[in-house]
């Protein structure tokens, strides 16, 4: 479908649906504008949550820890 066919299909829609299409196009444009959204709370790495388990010896290998937890809890 080319641009003109798209425009023709858009103009054939009832006015209420045309508004929905325009709103959706605006939504997609904002979503994919290429501008990075600012994090409202600053960089994630500065959050106290990140690294909260860094001193735990049992979590040195997080993949193994999760695998062992699953095996213990679910017999997987």
HELIX and SHEET records of a PDB file:
HELIX    1   1 UNK A    3  UNK A   12  1                                  10    
HELIX    2   2 UNK A   15  UNK A   31  1                                  17    
HELIX    3   3 UNK A   44  UNK A   46  5                                   3    
HELIX    4   4 UNK A   57  UNK A   59  5                                   3    
HELIX    5   5 UNK A   62  UNK A   74  1                                  13    
END                                                                             
